[in-house]
Amino acid sequence: MTKHVAVLMGGWSNERPVSLKSGRECSDALTRAGYQVTDIDVGRDIANVLMNLKPDAVFNALHGPFGESGMIQGLLELLQIPYSHSGVLASALAMDKHQAKIVMKAAGVPVTDHVIVPRGEAARAHVMATPYVIKPIADGSSFGVHIVPQGANRPPQEILREDWNSGDDVMVERFIPGRELTCAVMGDVALGVTEIVTDLSFYNYEAKYAEGGSVHIVPAQISSKIYDKVQKMSLAAHAALGCRGVTRSDFRFNDAAGEDGELVCLEINTQPGMTQTSLVPEQAAHAGHTFEELVSWMVEDASCNR
């Protein structure tokens, strides 16, 4: 009997456009792989929709709050529908960058120094020596991220805009110069390490999704020692937060800091982008998995209570 998979996408977070693109591409790939697929643009009535549909499994292609913060995962647990990616606690922890860094640091994964302050305080005066980064505590796709350069006279005033919808508190963390590295974990295996190169100020929303915004180099052209370290740290972060399925951990590597440089984990993503040109599918392809094989594995890995 053909397995019926509901692909959740869209929703109402800042990352809705990204989610729709990920969802449609995953849906098409699952259809090619032989699954019966129903696409769902998620609204507030999602519980009723799923209860009526009764799918065998859910492929969660949502991004941002609600979709990857443990909320939809909790609903799927209540409905007892097996779902892809991480469970309730791991999703909630990873979405909260402050809590995730506490857990990762306790597990021996180096992270950046940071403080949590009200955004009004962060906008009034520097709360940390420049250069530093201001970002929302729980958001994705680099929404609301500002790099405050060395010698800046004042913090960015954009964080006081009326359309800011990423919470009253912000994370202020030390800026790490250098190279942008990322590594996906698939089950209990670390995939390849990618270096992300962009001509923009940093790997922001435009660099992630605009045509030609960035170049992905996989495998990253770094020493075998650092390559292995990134993979081990990705596995450690994945395990420490209790993640399952596929995750992607992002790093900064300052190769000018000492003999081995400084490598820190910025965050772990439990719902990474899943278009065919996204980082995780590229790394999976480098490991010999087609896009159809990757999304099929994620469906077969779907579960509850794990």
N, C-alpha and C positions, 0 to 999 in steps of 0.2 A: 504493500500500500504506500502511495506517495505521501511523504511528510508535508503537512501544510504549515508554512512558515509565514507569520505576520512580520513585516518589516516596519518598525516604528521610525518615523522621520518627521522633520519639521519642528513642531512644537512652537513655543513662543519666546524662547531665549534670544539673546543677541546673535547666537550662532545658527539661527533658523536657516539661512541660505546655504550654509555649509552642510548642515544636516540633510537638507533636501537633496543636495548633490550626492553626498555619501550614500544616502538611502536608495536613491534611484539606481546608482551604479551597482550597489550590492544586490538589489532586487533583480536587476537584469542578469547578473552573474549567477544568482541562485536559480533563476528560471532556466538558464542555459545548462546548469548542473542537474536539472531534472526535478527540482522541488516545485510543489504547488505554492505560489507566492501571492499574498495579498498586501498591497501597500496601504499604510495608514498614515495620513497627515494628522499628527496627534493634536487633539483638542482637550478641553476640560471634561469631555464625556468619554474619555478613553476606557474607563472601567466598563461602562455599558457596551461599548463597541467590542471589547475583547470578550466579554461574557457571551455576547450574541455570536461572535465569530468562532470561538472555541478552537484556536489554532493549536497545533501540536507543539510549537515552539515559537518564541519571539526572537527576531534579530533586532537588537537595539541599535539603531543608527542615530539616536538623538545626541545632541551635544549641548553642553552648558547646564545651568541650574535646572532642576527637576529631572532632566534626562540622564544626567550622570552623577547626581548628588546623593543617590540612595532612595529618592522618592519613588520613581517609577519602579525601581527594583523592589521596594517594599510592597507596592501594589501587585506586582507580578507574583511575589511570594504569597500574598493573600489569595490570589486567584489560582495559585499552584500551576502556573504556566512556565515551563522551563525557558530560560532566557540566556542570551549570550553575554559575554563580558563579566565584569566583577559583580559581587553581591552587594548587599545593603551597606554593611559597615565599611568595606574597602572603598566603595564608591564615595561614601560620605567623607571618609578620611582624605582620600586623594583630592576631592574637590576643594576641601579647605586647606589651602596651601600652608597655613600656619601649623595646623595639627599634623599634616603630612610630614613637614620638615622635622617636627619633634620626634615622630616615630622613626623616620629614616635616620636621623642623627643617633638615636638610641641603638639602631641596628648597625652603626658603624659606617653609614653612608655620609660622606662630607656634604654639608649644605652651606649656604651663605648666611652670614649674620643678618638678623633683621629685627625690626620692632613693629608693633601694631599700634597705630594711632588714629584718632578721628581725622577725616580728610580735611576738616577745617584747620586743624592744627598743622597738618602736613603742608597746607597751602600757605600758612602764615609765615613760617620761617623754616629753615633747614633743620630737620630733626636728626640728621646724620651728616657727617662730613662728605662733601662731594668727592668723587662721583657716586651716585646711588640711583636706585630704581624705585619708582612708585608703581604699585599694581593693585588691582582688586584682590581681596583674599580668596574669593571664589568666583572665578570666571575663566573663560578660555579664549583661544584664538587671538591672544594678545590684546583683547579689548581693554582699554583704560590704562595701558602700560606706558609709562613715561620714563625716559632716561634723563637724569639731571646731570649734566656734564661738569667736569672739573671747573671750578671757578664761577659757576652760575650765580648770578646775583640773588635770585629768588626762586622758590619752587614753582612748578607749573600751575597756573591758575585754572587750567582746563578741568581739573578735578572738582572744581566748584560749580561746574555747569549744571543748569537745572535739569538737563536730560540725562545726567549721570544716574544709572540705575543698578550700580554694583555694590551697594551697601554704604553705610556711614563710616566704617573703618577701612583703612587701607594698610597694605604691607609696604614698608620701606626697607629695602635690603641693599647691602653693599654691592656695587657694580663690579662684575668680574670681566676684565677685558679679555680679548682673545677669540677663540674659535668656538663655533656652535656645533655640538655633537648630539646625536640622538641614537637610541637603540631600543628596538622592540623586543618584547618577550612573548613567545607563543607557547602557552602551556608552561613547561619547565625548561624551555630552551631559549637562550638569548640569540636573536638573529644578528645580522650584520650591523656594524656601526656606520652611520651616515654623517658626513660633514655637510652642513648647510652654509652656502656662501651667498651673500646678497650685497648689492651695492647700496641698499637703503640703510638707514641708521641702525636698524637691528631687524631681527626676524619677526616683523610685525604682521598685521592682518594682510596688508598689501603684498608683502614678501611671500606670505604663505599661499595666497590664492590668486593673485594677479598673474596674467601671462608674462613669463619671463622675470617674475619677481625674485626668484632665487634659483640656485643650482644645487642639486643634490649629488654629492659624491659618495658612492657606495661601491666598494668599501672605502672608508675614510683613509686618507693618506697620512697616517700617524704611526708612531712606533708600535710594535707588537705589544709592548708592555702596557701602553696607554689603552690600546684597543681592547686587550684582555680585561683591563681594569674597568673600562666602561661596561663591558658585558657582565662582569661579576657584580658591579654596583647596580646595574639594571635588574638582575636577578634578585639581589638582596632587597632592593626597594619593593619589588613586586611581592616578594615573600613577606616582608615586614608588615605591609599594609593588608596582607591576606587577599591579594588579588587573584583572579583566575582568568582563563581565556587569554586574550591579547591585551597588552598594555604597551605604552611607549614612554621611556624616561628621557628627559632632556637635560643636557649638561652644558657647562661652559668650561673651556680648557684654556688657561693662560700659560702658554708654553714658554713665556719669558720669565716665569716666577720660579727661580731656583733650578736645580738640576733636572728634576722630573716635572716641573711645572705645577700648576694648581688646577685640580679637577674637582668641580663641585656639581652636585645634582640640583637643578632648579625646581623640577617638579616631575610627577608621574601622571600620565594621562590614561585613564581607564576606558575612555571612549575616543581613541585617536581617529583622525580623519581616514575615510575609507574609500576615496576615489582611486581609480587605477594608477594615478600618478602621485598619490599620497605616499608619505614616508614608509608606513608599515607595509603596504603592498609592494613597494619597491624592494624593501629588505626581504620580504618573503620570496619575491622573484629571484633575488640574488641567492637565496637558499634553495632554489629549485621548485618553489610552489607557485602554480599559476594563481591568478586572481580567483578563479572558480574554486580551486582547491582550498584556498585560504578561507573564503566565506563559508564553504561547505564544512570545513573543519570547525569553524566557529559555531555553526548550527548544531553539529553533532556533539560539541562540547557543552552546549546549553544545559542548564540544570537549575534547580531550586535548592535551598538549604545547604549552600556550600560556600 
